[in-house]
Amino acid sequence: MTQSKKLLAVILLLVVSLLWGTSFKLIKEGLIAFGAWELGALRVSFACLFSLPFSLVYIREAKREQLWKFLLSGTIGIFFPAFLFAAAQTRVSSSLTGMLNSFTPICTVLVGRLLFRQRFRKAAITGVMISAAGCIVLALARANGTVVVNYFALFVVVACGLYALNVNFVKFNFPDVNPVALTSVSLLLVGPAASVFLFFFTDFVPIMQTHPRAWQSLSMVALLALLSTVIAHILFYRMLRISSPLFASSTTYIMPFVAILWGIRDGELLTSGHLMGMAFILTGVYLTTRRK
């Protein structure tokens, strides 16, 4: 990688981390009026709508044999994570969700090794175990000092696994595809399903008619879709083209701190258990992803 590409990769890393770190705050605002099903479907539907001017152009250029790959990438990298993160934040604070998202690089290493035959150092095993312990600590820590298993934290872990699968899948199946084309076409293929689900299988319409803060939450979800789904994914895929899956997934080093700052601003309480869990995860990520 040339020096200019390294600099561009770092800039993209910082911008994407800021956008995705802010997404947890926007999800929190969206959940004021909507449930997880409505928010997830809205996020994907809005993102599809915003990217429509690009997707209608690039879909004509996409090879027919590639369409299933676009669909799979959109499903595992955008569609299901949108619902999983919304479901998690119905019971998990935005800052804690951001901390748990740090588990993504660990999942990236495991998926890369198991499915894509990437090299896997022995020292990385220690990192995986330490990060797993950190996730357990975060799932057990409560602001009031009690210890209760929060099973909703598992939704974040599953989403991290899907992100990791998509990162490796995109890197090895779309090495030369335009990031705008990849994002917009993937959204075009998953967006209609999200819209059908939204209008026919959720309480979206009644909520819009009766909830006093429905329009405020709707605007926050629209902003979430534009910034954290469309723009962030375009920039992320651009970064992935000029770097490695591990470097790209290291946005989770920075993202938790952005989420924590938003959480503190909203009065969310952080305990020593939360900080210890995040320290465990980041230490494990460092050991897993560092070069020899």
C-alpha positions as CSV (number, residue, x, y, z in Angstrom):
1,M,0.0,0.0,0.0
2,T,1.4,3.4,-1.0
3,Q,1.7,6.2,1.5
4,S,-1.2,8.1,0.0
5,K,-3.4,5.1,0.3
6,K,-2.4,4.5,3.9
7,L,-3.4,8.1,4.7
8,L,-6.7,7.8,2.9
9,A,-7.4,4.5,4.7
10,V,-6.8,6.2,8.1
11,I,-9.0,9.1,7.2
12,L,-11.8,6.8,6.1
13,L,-11.3,4.7,9.3
14,L,-11.9,7.8,11.4
15,V,-14.9,9.0,9.5
16,V,-16.6,5.6,9.4
17,S,-15.9,5.1,13.1
18,L,-17.6,8.5,13.8
19,L,-20.6,7.7,11.7
20,W,-21.1,4.2,13.1
21,G,-20.4,5.3,16.6
22,T,-23.1,7.9,16.3
23,S,-25.5,5.3,14.9
24,F,-26.2,3.9,18.5
25,K,-27.4,7.4,19.6
26,L,-29.7,7.6,16.5
27,I,-31.1,4.2,17.1
28,K,-31.8,5.2,20.7
29,E,-33.8,8.3,19.4
30,G,-35.6,6.1,16.9
31,L,-36.7,3.7,19.6
32,I,-38.6,6.5,21.4
33,A,-41.6,5.9,19.1
34,F,-40.8,2.7,17.2
35,G,-40.1,-0.9,18.2
36,A,-37.2,-2.9,16.9
37,W,-39.1,-4.3,14.0
38,E,-40.3,-0.9,12.8
39,L,-36.9,0.7,13.2
40,G,-35.0,-2.1,11.4
41,A,-37.4,-2.1,8.5
42,L,-37.4,1.7,8.3
43,R,-33.6,1.9,8.4
44,V,-33.2,-0.5,5.4
45,S,-36.2,1.1,3.5
46,F,-34.8,4.6,3.9
47,A,-31.3,3.5,2.9
48,C,-32.7,1.9,-0.2
49,L,-34.6,5.0,-1.1
50,F,-31.6,7.3,-0.6
51,S,-29.4,5.1,-2.7
52,L,-32.0,4.7,-5.5
53,P,-30.4,7.2,-7.9
54,F,-27.2,5.2,-7.9
55,S,-28.7,1.7,-7.7
56,L,-30.9,2.1,-10.8
57,V,-27.7,3.0,-12.8
58,Y,-25.4,0.3,-11.4
59,I,-27.9,-2.5,-11.5
60,R,-27.8,-2.4,-15.3
61,E,-24.0,-2.8,-15.2
62,A,-24.0,-5.7,-12.7
63,K,-23.4,-9.1,-14.1
64,R,-26.3,-11.5,-13.7
65,E,-24.1,-14.1,-12.0
66,Q,-23.1,-11.5,-9.4
67,L,-26.6,-10.5,-8.3
68,W,-26.9,-13.3,-5.7
69,K,-23.6,-12.0,-4.2
70,F,-25.0,-8.5,-3.9
71,L,-28.1,-9.9,-2.3
72,L,-26.2,-12.0,0.2
73,S,-23.9,-9.0,1.1
74,G,-27.0,-6.8,1.6
75,T,-28.7,-9.4,3.7
76,I,-25.8,-10.3,6.1
77,G,-24.2,-6.9,6.1
78,I,-27.2,-4.5,6.2
79,F,-30.6,-6.2,6.5
80,F,-30.2,-8.5,9.6
81,P,-27.8,-6.2,11.5
82,A,-30.3,-3.4,11.3
83,F,-32.9,-5.5,13.2
84,L,-30.4,-7.0,15.6
85,F,-29.0,-3.7,16.8
86,A,-32.4,-2.2,17.2
87,A,-33.6,-5.3,19.2
88,A,-30.5,-5.1,21.4
89,Q,-31.0,-1.5,22.2
90,T,-34.5,-2.1,23.5
91,R,-32.8,-3.5,26.6
92,V,-29.1,-2.5,26.3
93,S,-27.8,1.1,26.5
94,S,-26.4,2.8,23.4
95,S,-22.9,3.1,25.0
96,L,-22.9,-0.6,26.0
97,T,-24.0,-1.6,22.5
98,G,-21.1,0.4,21.1
99,M,-18.7,-1.4,23.4
100,L,-20.0,-4.8,22.5
101,N,-19.5,-4.0,18.8
102,S,-15.8,-4.1,19.5
103,F,-16.1,-7.8,19.2
104,T,-16.3,-7.5,15.3
105,P,-12.5,-7.9,14.6
106,I,-12.4,-11.1,16.6
107,C,-15.3,-12.5,14.5
108,T,-13.5,-11.3,11.4
109,V,-10.4,-13.3,12.3
110,L,-12.5,-16.4,13.1
111,V,-14.6,-16.2,9.9
112,G,-11.5,-15.5,7.8
113,R,-9.8,-18.6,9.2
114,L,-12.7,-21.0,9.1
115,L,-14.3,-20.0,5.8
116,F,-11.6,-18.2,3.8
117,R,-8.5,-20.0,5.0
118,Q,-6.7,-16.9,6.2
119,R,-3.6,-17.3,8.4
120,F,-4.4,-17.7,12.1
121,R,-1.5,-17.2,14.6
122,K,-1.4,-19.2,17.8
123,A,-1.2,-15.9,19.8
124,A,-4.6,-14.9,18.4
125,I,-6.3,-17.7,20.4
126,T,-5.4,-15.9,23.6
127,G,-6.9,-12.7,22.1
128,V,-10.1,-14.5,21.2
129,M,-10.5,-15.9,24.7
130,I,-9.8,-12.5,26.3
131,S,-12.3,-10.7,24.1
132,A,-14.9,-13.4,24.8
133,A,-14.4,-12.8,28.5
134,G,-14.8,-9.1,28.0
135,C,-18.2,-9.7,26.2
136,I,-19.3,-11.8,29.2
137,V,-18.3,-9.1,31.6
138,L,-20.2,-6.5,29.6
139,A,-23.3,-8.7,29.4
140,L,-23.2,-9.2,33.2
141,A,-22.4,-5.6,34.3
142,R,-25.3,-3.4,35.4
143,A,-25.3,0.3,36.3
144,N,-26.8,-0.4,39.7
145,G,-24.0,-2.8,40.6
146,T,-26.1,-5.9,40.5
147,V,-25.1,-8.9,38.3
148,V,-27.8,-10.0,35.9
149,V,-27.4,-11.8,32.5
150,N,-28.6,-9.5,29.8
151,Y,-29.4,-11.9,26.9
152,F,-30.1,-9.0,24.6
153,A,-26.3,-8.4,24.4
154,L,-26.2,-11.6,22.3
155,F,-28.0,-9.8,19.5
156,V,-25.0,-7.5,19.2
157,V,-22.6,-10.5,19.2
158,V,-24.6,-12.1,16.4
159,A,-24.6,-8.8,14.4
160,C,-20.8,-8.7,14.8
161,G,-20.5,-12.2,13.4
162,L,-22.6,-11.2,10.4
163,Y,-20.5,-8.0,9.9
164,A,-17.4,-10.2,10.0
165,L,-18.8,-12.6,7.5
166,N,-19.7,-9.8,5.2
167,V,-16.3,-8.1,5.4
168,N,-14.5,-11.3,4.3
169,F,-17.2,-12.1,1.7
170,V,-16.9,-8.6,0.1
171,K,-13.1,-8.6,0.2
172,F,-12.8,-11.9,-1.6
173,N,-15.8,-11.6,-4.0
174,F,-15.9,-7.8,-4.9
175,P,-12.2,-6.8,-5.1
176,D,-12.8,-4.4,-8.0
177,V,-16.4,-3.4,-7.6
178,N,-17.2,0.3,-7.1
179,P,-18.1,0.9,-3.5
180,V,-21.1,3.0,-4.5
181,A,-22.3,0.2,-6.8
182,L,-21.8,-2.4,-4.1
183,T,-23.8,-0.5,-1.5
184,S,-26.6,0.8,-3.7
185,V,-27.3,-2.5,-5.6
186,S,-27.2,-4.5,-2.3
187,L,-29.7,-2.1,-0.8
188,L,-31.9,-2.2,-3.9
189,L,-32.1,-6.0,-3.6
190,V,-33.0,-6.0,0.2
191,G,-34.9,-2.8,0.4
192,P,-38.3,-4.0,-1.0
193,A,-38.5,-6.9,1.4
194,A,-37.9,-4.4,4.3
195,S,-40.7,-2.1,3.0
196,V,-43.2,-4.9,2.6
197,F,-42.4,-6.1,6.1
198,L,-42.7,-2.5,7.4
199,F,-46.2,-1.7,6.0
200,F,-47.8,-5.2,6.3
201,F,-46.3,-6.8,9.3
202,T,-45.5,-4.1,11.8
203,D,-47.4,-1.3,13.6
204,F,-45.7,1.5,11.7
205,V,-48.9,3.1,10.4
206,P,-50.7,3.2,13.7
207,I,-47.6,4.5,15.5
208,M,-47.3,7.3,13.0
209,Q,-51.0,8.2,13.6
210,T,-51.0,8.1,17.4
211,H,-47.5,8.5,18.9
212,P,-46.7,12.2,19.8
213,R,-43.0,11.8,18.9
214,A,-43.4,9.6,15.8
215,W,-42.1,12.2,13.3
216,Q,-39.1,13.1,15.5
217,S,-38.1,9.4,15.7
218,L,-38.8,9.0,11.9
219,S,-36.4,11.9,11.2
220,M,-33.7,10.3,13.4
221,V,-34.1,6.9,11.6
222,A,-33.9,8.7,8.2
223,L,-30.7,10.3,9.4
224,L,-29.4,6.9,10.6
225,A,-30.1,5.4,7.2
226,L,-28.4,8.1,5.3
227,L,-25.3,8.6,7.5
228,S,-24.7,5.2,9.1
229,T,-26.0,2.9,6.4
230,V,-25.6,4.5,3.0
231,I,-22.6,6.9,3.4
232,A,-20.8,4.8,6.0
233,H,-21.0,1.6,3.9
234,I,-19.8,3.4,0.8
235,L,-16.8,4.7,2.7
236,F,-16.2,1.4,4.5
237,Y,-16.2,-0.6,1.2
238,R,-13.8,2.0,-0.3
239,M,-11.5,1.5,2.7
240,L,-11.8,-2.2,2.3
241,R,-10.6,-2.0,-1.3
242,I,-7.3,-0.4,-0.3
243,S,-6.7,-2.2,3.0
244,S,-7.3,-5.6,4.6
245,P,-10.5,-6.9,6.3
246,L,-8.8,-6.7,9.7
247,F,-7.8,-3.0,9.2
248,A,-11.3,-2.2,8.0
249,S,-12.9,-3.9,11.0
250,S,-10.7,-2.0,13.4
251,T,-13.2,0.8,13.2
252,T,-14.4,-0.9,16.4
253,Y,-11.4,0.4,18.2
254,I,-12.7,4.0,17.9
255,M,-16.4,3.4,17.6
256,P,-17.0,2.5,21.3
257,F,-15.5,5.7,22.5
258,V,-17.8,7.7,20.2
259,A,-20.8,5.7,21.5
260,I,-19.6,6.2,25.1
261,L,-19.4,10.0,24.7
262,W,-23.0,10.1,23.3
263,G,-24.1,7.9,26.2
264,I,-22.5,10.1,28.8
265,R,-24.1,13.1,27.2
266,D,-27.5,11.4,27.6
267,G,-26.8,10.6,31.2
268,E,-26.1,6.9,30.8
269,L,-24.1,5.4,33.7
270,L,-20.9,3.5,33.2
271,T,-19.5,1.2,35.8
272,S,-16.1,-0.3,36.4
273,G,-17.5,-3.5,35.0
274,H,-18.3,-1.8,31.7
275,L,-14.8,-0.3,31.5
276,M,-13.2,-3.6,32.4
277,G,-15.2,-5.5,29.8
278,M,-14.3,-3.0,27.1
279,A,-10.6,-3.2,28.1
280,F,-10.7,-6.9,27.9
281,I,-12.2,-6.8,24.4
282,L,-9.8,-4.2,23.1
283,T,-6.8,-6.1,24.5
284,G,-8.1,-9.3,22.9
285,V,-8.6,-7.4,19.6
286,Y,-5.0,-6.1,19.8
287,L,-3.5,-9.5,20.4
288,T,-5.6,-11.1,17.7
289,T,-4.9,-8.6,14.9
290,R,-1.4,-7.4,15.6
291,R,1.3,-8.3,13.2
292,K,4.3,-10.4,14.3
